[in-house]
Amino acid sequence: MQGLIGPLDYSNEPSRHPSLRINAKEPFNAEPTREDLISSYITPVEFFFKRNHGPIPYVDDINSYYVSFGGLIEKPKQFSLDEIKKLPKYNVTGTLQCAGNRRTEMSETRTVRGVGWDVSALSNAIWGGAKLCDVLKLVGVENHTKISSLGGKHVEFISVDHCPEENGGPYKASIPLHQATNPAADVLLAYEMNGEVINRDHGYPLRVIVPGVIGARSVKWLDRIDIIEQECQGFFMAKDYKMFPPTVDWDNIVWSTRKPQMDFPVQSAICSLEDTNLIKPGQVTIAGYAVSGGGRGIERVDLSTDGGKTWMEASRFQKDDVIYVSDDVSSDKWAWVFFKAVVDINEDTEIIAKAVDSSGNVQPERVETIWNLRGILNTCWHRTRLQIAS
């Protein structure tokens, strides 16, 4: 499209922070170290995880850029970035999590396909932009609309990048129209990230942010937004990011039997320690993150040092000097929660963490019960091992 270019090769990639753990070079996929991940409640842009499916688009003329609204609406229209910026601006603190977070751990049980991620394929940012519902009103779709006047039920976001999985076409995904037109859902057309212009890796000049939903639906580098009757039939909606039971493998999969994954389950991970750690006897700080999809808060984070026989509750927090209360108006409903506890360790020990969200959902104990061929939504109890140095 004019103004925003989706390159066909990797000769014009942006620079990245050298401390990132690179899981794939082309396309570039990387995550911060565990230590860097929990160094700040708001993730610095350079440490925000990078998830891509092709070369990174670039802008050659921002004055020529626009995003088109079409499909099953009565007032198709194009909006420039300046026109989007003239609408009321909202800041939404939200955690994006790749559906493949903790995939490497799942693959150790039984091999899965996909980029191998440790526990850091998620990050938290303050996203700034216009609410999608405000833009939709300008094309004749009012708030809380389930079906448009022409029969549209879903909103499809189309990028300008080139993905091998789409046979060189653009990445695309959709969400239900009722979600897109609900002001409380906080779906944004974002042009800022942590108070600055959003950078190329994260969707410059404009991306959608769908809070509380797997990151695969927050499409970057927007070209078109269409109102459609059925869910998007792009690869990443129709043949990826679906949750199958452990009995399904590549020889018996039928993609159409499962809906595209949207919300993500309750999740937690210990980030102050690696999988295996040599320590001296004494006090050890256990710290990490917990998060749940759909705007659900974190009610508890439980830790065990005896294989789950007994548990202690970790402290939970988001912002400095603000007491975290699950689902309270003072809390960031779309964002992760950090947890922390200090334990005495005098022998080889396995530390276990599990979180409970505000709906009472709890992480499953064993990865085997949630194994799936694409390795998504690994939310089993997180375990780290401590070994006393001799």
BELGI-V128501 format. One record per pair of residues at least 12 apart in sequence whose ideal C-beta (glycine too) atoms are under 7 Angstrom apart, sorted by sequence separation. I is the first residue (numbers start at 1). J is the second residue. If there is no record, write none. Layout:
i: {I,I}
j: {J,J}
This chain:
i: {20,21,66,67,103,104,158,159,207,66,103,104,159,207,242,272,300,301,318,324,367,16,19,66,100,103,104,158,191,207,208,244,272,318,366,13,32,65,100,102,157,191,207,243,272,301,364,365,10,65,101,156,157,206,239,242,270,271,272,363,364,365,19,32,100,102,157,189,190,203,238,271,286,318,363,31,101,156,202,203,242,243,270,271,298,363,30,62,98,155,189,190,241,242,269,318,30,101,154,155,188,216,241,268,269,29,100,101,154,187,188,268,316,317,28,29,154,155,187,268,29,98,153,154,187,237,267,316,28,97,98,153,267,315,27,97,152,155,186,216,314,315,27,96,266,314,315,27,95,96,214,299,314,354,95,265,286,298,353,17,95,148,231,264,297,312,352,353,17,147,263,297,93,94,146,263,327,352,145,146,326,351,93,94,145,268,350,351,16,144,297,91,92,175,350,351,145,297,91,144,349,143,144,295,301,303,305,348,89,90,142,295,298,348,89,141,143,348,89,90,345,347,14,88,175,13,87,173,307,136,173,305,308,10,136,217,291,9,12,84,88,173,290,291,305,8,51,87,133,172,214,289,290,7,87,132,133,171,214,289,303,304,49,133,213,289,290,303,7,133,177,213,214,303,6,7,84,157,212,287,288,5,131,287,301,302,4,5,170,287,135,174,301,4,5,132,285,286,300,3,79,131,132,300,3,131,132,174,285,286,298,299,3,130,174,299,3,129,130,173,283,284,298,299,129,159,161,172,297,3,4,77,127,129,159,160,173,283,284,296,297,2,3,77,128,129,157,159,172,282,296,76,127,128,129,159,160,173,174,296,75,128,159,173,281,75,127,157,158,171,281,286,288,290,292,73,74,127,158,279,73,73,125,126,157,158,166,125,126,166,292,69,155,156,165,49,165,49,155,156,49,49,154,48,73,74,152,72,74,132,152,153,154,156,48,73,152,154,72,151,154,72,73,148,43,72,213,43,71,212,270,42,43,127,212,37,41,42,212,270,42,269,34,268,29,31,34,141,268,31,268,32,267,31,266,31,266,24,266,23,23,23,92,266,268,92,265,266,267,21,266,90,284,57,57,84,55,85,54,55,84,277,279,281,53,54,277,54,275,276,277,278,279,280,53,81,274,275,277,279,273,276,278,53,265,267,270,264,266,269,265,268,270,94,99,261,92,94,97,98,99,53,97,92,96,253,84,96,212,246,211,250,81,249,81,246,248,246,244,243,244,243,240,243,241,67,65,58,99,62,56,56,59,59,45,186,45,119,50,42,119,6,8,45,48,70,73,6,67,71,72,4,6,67,68,69,70,71,72,67,71,72,67,1,99,6,51,57,99,97,102,122,14,14,14,97,95,4,124,124,4,1,38,37,35,34,93,95,34,94,95,93,94,95,92,93,38,38,38,109,109,113,114,106,110,112,113,114,105,109,112,113,112,106,107,106,103,106,105,100,103,100,102,41,99,101,41,99,41,38}
j: {32,33,78,79,115,116,170,171,219,79,116,117,172,220,255,285,313,314,331,337,380,30,33,80,114,117,118,172,205,221,222,258,286,332,380,28,47,80,115,117,172,206,222,258,287,316,379,380,26,81,117,172,173,222,255,258,286,287,288,379,380,381,36,49,117,119,174,206,207,220,255,288,303,335,380,49,119,174,220,221,260,261,288,289,316,381,49,81,117,174,208,209,260,261,288,337,50,121,174,175,208,236,261,288,289,50,121,122,175,208,209,289,337,338,50,51,176,177,209,290,52,121,176,177,210,260,290,339,52,121,122,177,291,339,52,122,177,180,211,241,339,340,53,122,292,340,341,54,122,123,241,326,341,381,123,293,314,326,381,46,124,177,260,293,326,341,381,382,47,177,293,327,124,125,177,294,358,383,177,178,358,383,126,127,178,301,383,384,50,178,331,126,127,210,385,386,181,333,128,181,386,181,182,333,339,341,343,386,128,129,181,334,337,387,129,181,183,388,130,131,386,388,56,130,217,56,130,216,350,180,217,349,352,55,181,262,336,55,58,130,134,219,336,337,351,55,98,134,180,219,261,336,337,55,135,180,181,219,262,337,351,352,98,182,262,338,339,352,57,183,227,263,264,353,57,58,135,208,263,338,339,57,183,339,353,354,57,58,223,340,189,228,355,59,60,187,340,341,355,59,135,187,188,356,60,188,189,231,342,343,355,356,61,188,232,357,62,188,189,232,342,343,357,358,189,219,221,232,357,64,65,138,188,190,220,221,234,344,345,357,358,64,65,139,190,191,219,221,234,344,358,139,190,191,192,222,223,236,237,359,139,192,223,237,345,140,192,222,223,236,346,351,353,355,357,139,140,193,224,345,140,141,193,194,225,226,234,194,195,235,361,139,225,226,235,120,236,121,227,228,122,123,228,123,148,149,227,148,150,208,228,229,230,232,125,150,229,231,150,229,232,151,152,227,123,152,293,124,152,293,351,124,125,209,294,120,124,125,295,353,126,353,119,353,115,117,120,227,354,118,355,120,355,120,355,121,356,115,357,115,116,117,186,361,363,188,361,362,363,118,363,188,386,160,161,189,161,191,161,162,191,384,386,388,161,162,385,163,384,385,386,387,388,389,163,191,384,385,387,389,384,387,389,165,377,379,382,377,379,382,379,382,384,209,214,376,209,211,214,215,216,171,215,211,215,373,206,218,334,368,334,373,205,373,206,371,373,372,372,372,373,376,374,377,376,206,205,200,241,205,200,201,204,205,193,334,194,269,201,194,271,160,162,199,202,224,227,161,222,226,227,160,162,223,224,225,226,227,228,224,228,229,225,160,261,170,215,221,264,264,269,291,199,200,201,291,291,205,335,336,221,223,271,271,271,271,332,334,274,334,335,334,335,336,334,335,287,288,289,367,368,373,374,367,371,373,374,375,367,371,374,375,375,371,375,375,375,378,378,375,378,376,378,318,376,378,319,377,338,338}
